[in-house]
Amino acid sequence: MNAEGNLVVAVIGTDRHIWVFGPMGMQVYGWVDFGGRTGSTPGITNNIAPRVVPFQLVVLARGTDNALWYRQSILPIGIQGGWTSLGGRLTSGPAAATVPGGTSYVFVLGTDNLPWMRSGIWPTLGPWTRA
């Protein structure tokens, strides 16, 4: 959910692109093609850092190179820039959460089948550490 309590979801399309469903304007919802290519479930969180206006959505995915990638959007949905790599070697899709105060946590399974994470304030996350 975004800051106003509106539902926002990310899914994989049959084209293997990431598709995001959410508010696109005044009371209008729709699907937006975020592009990219993945074979695993995407993650989604928000950027609620106090200094960030407008509210931003962060969509995460395991790329075809098995690294973690992200793309941001303002809400109502409006894509900003391209996909950015956060590196790593993943064997799963990402899970992500942002807590009050703005710290974000991203969790994945690594090639050792152990959970790994990165955390920090978007767009600056710390290094990969075992979770």
C-alpha positions in Angstrom: 0.0 0.0 0.0 1.1 3.5 -0.6 1.0 6.4 1.9 -2.7 7.0 1.2 -3.5 3.3 1.7 -4.0 2.5 -2.0 -3.2 -1.0 -3.1 -0.1 -1.4 -5.4 1.0 -4.8 -6.7 3.8 -6.2 -8.9 3.5 -9.4 -10.9 5.2 -11.2 -13.8 3.4 -11.1 -17.1 3.4 -13.8 -19.7 6.0 -11.7 -21.5 8.3 -12.1 -18.4 8.1 -8.3 -17.8 7.3 -6.8 -14.5 3.8 -5.3 -14.4 2.6 -3.0 -11.7 -1.1 -2.3 -10.8 -1.9 0.8 -8.9 -3.2 4.3 -8.9 -2.6 6.1 -12.2 -4.5 9.3 -11.3 -7.6 10.5 -9.6 -9.4 7.3 -8.6 -8.2 5.5 -11.7 -6.2 2.2 -11.4 -4.4 0.4 -14.2 -1.5 -1.8 -15.2 1.9 -0.4 -16.2 4.6 -2.4 -17.9 7.9 -1.8 -16.0 9.8 -3.9 -18.5 12.8 -5.9 -17.4 12.8 -9.7 -17.6 12.5 -12.2 -14.7 11.6 -15.7 -14.0 10.8 -15.2 -10.3 8.3 -13.3 -8.2 9.1 -9.6 -8.0 9.3 -7.7 -4.7 7.8 -4.3 -4.0 8.2 -1.7 -1.2 8.0 2.0 -0.8 10.3 4.8 -0.1 8.8 6.5 2.9 11.9 8.4 4.0 10.8 11.7 5.5 12.8 13.7 2.9 11.3 12.1 -0.1 8.4 13.8 -1.9 6.4 12.6 -3.8 5.9 9.1 -2.4 8.0 6.6 -4.3 7.4 2.9 -5.1 10.4 0.5 -5.5 10.0 -2.6 -7.6 12.7 -5.3 -7.2 13.3 -8.4 -9.4 15.9 -11.1 -9.9 17.2 -10.4 -13.4 18.1 -13.0 -16.1 21.7 -12.6 -14.8 20.5 -13.7 -11.3 21.4 -10.4 -9.8 19.0 -8.1 -7.9 17.6 -5.2 -9.9 15.3 -2.4 -9.0 13.3 0.4 -10.6 11.5 3.3 -8.9 8.2 5.0 -9.7 6.4 8.0 -8.3 2.7 7.6 -7.4 0.4 7.9 -9.1 2.4 5.4 -11.2 5.0 7.1 -13.3 8.2 5.2 -14.2 11.5 7.0 -13.4 14.7 6.0 -15.1 15.8 2.4 -16.0 16.5 -0.7 -14.0 19.5 -0.5 -11.7 21.5 -3.5 -10.5 22.2 -4.1 -6.8 24.4 -7.1 -7.6 24.4 -10.4 -5.8 23.8 -14.0 -7.0 20.2 -14.9 -6.3 18.3 -18.2 -6.4 15.0 -16.6 -5.4 12.8 -13.6 -6.0 13.3 -10.8 -3.5 11.2 -9.8 -0.5 11.3 -6.2 0.7 9.9 -4.0 3.4 10.4 -0.4 4.4 9.9 0.5 8.1 8.8 3.8 9.6 11.8 6.2 9.5 12.6 5.0 5.9 15.0 2.1 6.4 14.4 -0.6 3.7 15.3 -4.2 4.0 15.7 -6.6 1.0 15.9 -10.3 1.5 16.9 -13.0 -1.0 18.3 -16.6 -1.1 21.9 -16.8 -2.3 23.6 -19.6 -4.3 24.4 -21.2 -0.9 20.6 -21.4 -0.2 21.0 -19.1 2.8 19.1 -15.9 3.3 21.0 -12.7 2.5 20.0 -9.1 2.9 20.8 -5.5 2.1 19.4 -2.6 4.1 19.5 1.2 4.2 17.8 4.3 3.0 16.9 4.3 -0.8 18.8 4.5 -3.0 21.8 3.8 -0.8 21.8 0.2 0.7 24.6 -1.4 2.6 26.5 -4.4 1.4 25.1 -8.0 1.3 25.1 -9.6 4.7 23.8 -13.0 5.9 20.3 -12.5 7.4 
